[in-house]
Amino acid sequence: MIEKNTYYKSVKKHDYEIITKDTLKCRKCGKNLKNKNLNDTHLVLGYKILSQYYEHKDKYGIYGAIYRIFLKKSQKGQYLQFPGKSYIGQTINAIIKEWIDHLTRAFNEKSPENRRDDHFSRALRKYGKKREGAIELFNIKIIQVCYDQEELNNAEKFWIGFFKTQDDRFGFNTLEGGKINPPQLKKEKSPFWKEISIEYLNQVLKESYKTNFNKGPLKKIANDLNIDMATLISRISYIYKDEYGNGMKYMDLRYNYIKKLIEPFIKKGWNASYIGNKVGKMLDISPSNRRNIVNTWCKVIYKGKTFSQVRDEYLKEAFESILVKSLLERKNITYDKINDEFPGIQKRRIFSKIKNYFGGLKEFKSNFRQILAEALIREGINGYELCQLLGYSKSTSKTSYPKIIRELFWGMNLTQIREFLSC
């Protein structure tokens, strides 16, 4: 554990002076900061035009923005001289959302005990007294748009140095920026995040997934780790990323976990009631809710698809895989054998599904053999060898291959098929 004052005294603070429009140098340690992607456009364009660019960031290929929240009036209502006291931050979200998040974390009227206790949040409470007061005294503006995360990190460091916001006289930033998040202290003490291993956080999250939604698992995790909710949310987003590199929310992780629980059941053909009962027990969900909750999960996890649509997609893919494998391995597949693979669905339903998907078992075998036969003919395989590769016995292939080929290709013989395929 760490004392609040000791922690903040140990934070390294730089004192930058401006060398050129895009270069700073620390008077204390000699460190240089260069905003490589800062160009005349960023300096010439006003915040209104930058804001318009950022509102249509997808159109312009913009990744994120650096924003400045500054104190425009004193507590007596007098306007402050430029630049005023500032807070510099980075975001990939809408600027107004970022400002609302800061206000919500600082004031948190619903749960005052979970209000964020970082330097800037305390400043918002000190100057604004209430949320409405902070909105009146502070303003937020975009000062640079960026095109990737590395540029965003570098730009955040540059502007914190430019406005000297690590200095209490000029601003409210604790650290030098660049995607470095300090531990948010709660009740004067908090563990360093580096002492909370990802393995431990993984375990804590895994246990939380077994808690029902309305029992507040996120709040319990925050209490267990002795940190505030806002910090926990930000750290989860920082550590866990989706396939596109975007930070994930707790609910995203929870639904990923639920997906791993329900998919094996769906692939075996079980219905929503059975899956809801099995998984519902694991997650402590009310019995009356278990059937409906599976449909809700599917709509979220599978982007609006119902449980029936999801199960149909899985079953079609699974049936096709089994049938193709049996043909390639020259094994005779029947409805009974398919039923053994899918204990959650009745044989008559399997018959109905295969008929609906492929026209029936016989039709599927015929269609698949036709596709495979076409590929083999293109490779120059002759009729006898072709039929053997399609799974027919040696004797049948030898005596009946012309008939088999005609049945597969609407009465055409091998020569006609080759002529047709060569066109």
N, C-alpha and C positions, 0 to 999 in steps of 0.2 A: 504494500500500500504506500501511497505517496501523499505528503502534505501538499495542499494547494499552493501555498506560497513558495515552497521549495521547487515545485514543478515549474511554475511560471518564471522563477528566477533563473532556472537552468536552460530556458529556451534561448537559442542563439538569435540575437537581433542584429541586423545590419544597419549601417548608416550610409545610405547611398547618396552620391552627388551625381548630377547630370554631366556627362562628358559630351555626348552628341544627342540628337533627337531620339536615337534608338539604343544608346549605350549608357549604362550606369556603372559607377565604381564605388565600392565600400571604403569609407575612410578608415574603418577599424582593421579589416582583415585583407584589404586589397582585392577582394573578389570582384570580377567583372560580370555584368549582366547585359546581354545583348538580345534585343527583341528582333530576331532575324527577319520575321515576317511582317514587322511593322513597316508600312510604306506611307508615302505621302497621302494616299487615299484615306487611310485610317485617320490621319491627322486633319485632313481638309474637310472630310465629311462630318456633318453635325450629327448629334446623337439621334435626331429624328430620322435621318436617312439610314443610319446604321440600324435603327429599330425596324424600319420598313424592310431592309435587307433581311434581317433576322426573322421577321414574321414569315417570310417566304424562303426560309433557309434551304429547303429541299431543292427549290428551283435554282438557287445559286451554288449549291454544293457546300453550304456552310455546315460545320459540325457543331460548334458551340460559340459561346460569347463570354467576354469578360465584362462584368458589371461593377458599377461603383454606387454604393449606397452612402449618401453623405448627409450630414446634419446641416440643414439649410437655415434653421433658426435656433437661437438660444432658447433657454427655458423661459426667458422673459418675452419671447416673441420677436426678438430683433434678428434681422438677417445677418448671417455671418459672412465675413470676407472670404473670397475664394482662397484655398480650396475647401475650407471647412474641415471638420473631422469626418473621416471616410472609412468605409469598409469595402475591401475589394474581394470579389468572389468570381468563380467560374461556374457555368451551367451549360447543359445541353437541352434544358427544358425552356418553356416560355418564361420570359423575364418576370411577368406579373405573377406567375406561379412561384417562382423563386422568392419573390418578395413576400408573398402570402405565407409561404413555408417558414421564412424567418420570423414573421410576426406570430404565427401559430406556435412555433417552438418556444419563443420567448415568453409569450403570455399564457397560452394553454389554459383558457378559462375553465374548461371542463375538468382538467386534472392538474391543479396548480403544483402538486407535489412532483409532477413529472416535467415541469418546465425546464428547458435547457439552461445550463448554468455556465456557458462559455462567456468570454469577454464581451462579445458583441450583443448577445442576448441580454446580459446585465445592463449594457449601455442603453438598449432600447427601453428597458423597464425604468432605468434611471431618468432618462430625458423625457420619455413619453408618458410615464406613469401608467397609462392605459393604452390599449391597442390603438384607439382613435387618436390619442395624443402623439403616438409614434408616427402615424400616417401623416399627421399635420406637420411634424418637425423634420422628417426625413424625406429624401427623394431618391429615386433609383434611375440610373441611366446606363446604357450600353456604351462602352468606350472602345471595344475592339471585337471584331468577329474573327473566328479561327476555323481552320479547315481540317484539323485532326487533333487528337488528344495531346500529342507532344507539343504542338504549337500552343494549345490552350494552357498547358502547365507552364511553359516558358513565359507566356504573356502574363499570366497571373503573378508570377514572381516579379516580372518587370514592373508592373503597375503598382504592386505593393511597395516596391522600392522607390518608384517615381513619386508616389504620394506620401511616402514615409509612414505608412499606416501601422507599422509595428511599433512606432513611437507613440506612447500614450497621449502626447500633446497633439498629434495629428490624426490618429486613427484608432481602429478597434481590432486590427488583425493581430492574432497571437503569434502565428508562425509565418514563415517567409513565402508560403504558397507552393503550388505545384502538386496538388492532389495529396498533400500531407494533412491528415486529420488528427488533431490532438485528442487525448482522452477527455471527454466531457465530465467534469468533476461533479459528484453528487454527495451532498453532506460533507463537503471538504475533502473527501478522499475517494480515490478510484484506482483500480489496478492499471498498469500500463497495458495497452493493447498488445504489445509484443509479447507480454507474458501470458496472454490468452491465446493458446495455439488454435490453429484452424481445426485440428482434429477434435479439440475439446468443444469448439463452437459447433462443429458438425454433429457431435454427440448430443449436445444440448438441443439443437434444432430437431434432430431425429426424435428425441423424446417428446418435444413439443407437438409434433405432428399427431401424437396419440391423444392430444387434448382437443376437446370440441371447440368449435369456433367461438361460441359465446362465453367461454371460460377465460378468454384473454391470454393465450399462450405467450404472446409477445411481451406482455407486461411482466409475466412470471420470469421470462428469460432475463429481462432488464434488471429485475430485482435480484435474481441469482448472481448476476455479474456485477451488481452494484453500480450500474450506469443508468442514465436516463434513456427514455424511449427513443428520442430523436437521434441520439448517438448510435444506438443499436441499429436503427433503420438505416442510417448512413453507412455504418460499417458492413452490414449485410450487402448493401448495394455496391460497396467498394470491393468486397472480397469475391462475391459470387456474380458471374457474368453469364449472359445468354450466348447463343451461337454467333451473334453479331457483335459481341463485346460490350453490350449495354448492361449496366448494373441491374440486378434483379431485386425484386421486392420479396418480403417474407412469403406473401401469398403465392408468388410464382414458384418459390421453392416448395411450398406445401403442395401445390398442384402437381409439380413434378414427382413428388413423393407418392401422391395418391395415384398418379398415372402408373407408376411401377407396381402398385398394389392391385389395381383393377385389370390391367392388361392381360395377365396370365389367365384370369377367369374369363374375360371376353373371348380370348383366343380358343378357349375350350368350349365355347358356345353357351355358357351359363346365362340365365336371364337376369334382369335388373334386380328383381327381388332377392335372388340368391346372393348376388354380388353385394347388394346393399346390406344384407344381413351379416355376411362374412366380414366385410371391411368396416361396416358400422360398429361392430363389436370392438374391433381394434382401435377405432377412433372415438369410442364412447359417444356414439350418435343415438338419439332417441329412436326406438323401434318404429314409431309411427312415421318417422322421416326417412327411413333408410331406402325405400324404393325411389322416392322422389329425388333424394340427394344424388343418386347415381346419374340420373338424367341431367341434373344441374352440373355435376362434375364434367360430364361429356361435352356439354355446350361450352364450358369454359376451356377445357383442355384441348378439344378438337375443333375450336373456332366455329361454334354455332351448330355443330352436328348433333343430332339426337343419339341416344343410346342405340336405337335400332339401326340407324345409318352406320354408326361406327362398327357395330357387331357384324353387319352385312359385309362391310369392306374387309374386315379381318377374315371372316369365314370364306369369302370368295378367294382371297389370296392363299389361305391355308389349303382349301380344297384343290386349287390349281396346282399348288406345290406338291401335294401328295400324289395327285393323278399323273403329273409329269414325271415325278420320280419313279412311280411304279412302271410307267411305260419304258423309261430309259433302262430300268433294271429288269425289264421283261417279266414283271410280276403281274398276276391277275388281281385287279382291285375290285372289290364289291362294296355295296352299301353297308354291309355288316362290318367290314374291315374299317371303313371310314368312321362308322359309328363308334368303334373302339377308341379312336383318336379323339373323339369329342363327347365326353360323358355328359356334358351339360345340355345336349340337344337330342331330341328323340329321332329315331330312325326315319319316321315318316316325314319329319321336318327336314332332315338331310336330303331325302329324296326330292322334296319340294324345292329346296334351295338350289340343288345341283341342276334340276330341270329349269329353274328360273335363270340361273347364271349361264349355263352352258347348253341348254336344250336337252340335257340328260347325260348319263354316264357313257352310253354308247356313242352319242353324238360328239361328246368331248374327245373321246379316244380317236374317233374318226378325224375330227378337225385337227387335233394335234399331230396325228400321223401324217396328215396331208401337208402341214407346215414343215415337218421334219423331212418328209419325202421330197418336197420341193427343194430344200436346201441341199440334200444329198444328190439329187439329179443335177443340180447346178455344178456340183463337184465332179460329175462324170461317173458316178456309181452306176453299175448295171442293175438290171431288174432283180436277178436272183439275190445278189449281195444286198441290194436295197431292202428287200423284204425281210431278210434276216436282221438287218440293223433296226428295222421297225418293230422287231419283237416276234416275228412269226418263226415257226419251227423250220428246220432244214428241209424236211419233206414237203411241207406246205409251200415254202418259198420256191422250191425247185419245180413243183408241178402247177402251182396256181399264181405265180407272180404276175402274169399278164392280166388275169382277172382282178387281182388285188389292186393293181395300178389303175385299171379302168374304173373300178368302184370309187377310188380316191379322187380321180380327176374327170368325173362326168363323162365316162366312155372313151376318153382319149388314150391312145397307146403311148409307149415310151418315146417313140420317134416324134410323134405329134407334140408331146409335152415339151421336148427339148427345143423344137422349132418355135413353139409358143414362147418359151422362156428366153430364147435368144433374140426375140424381136425388140 
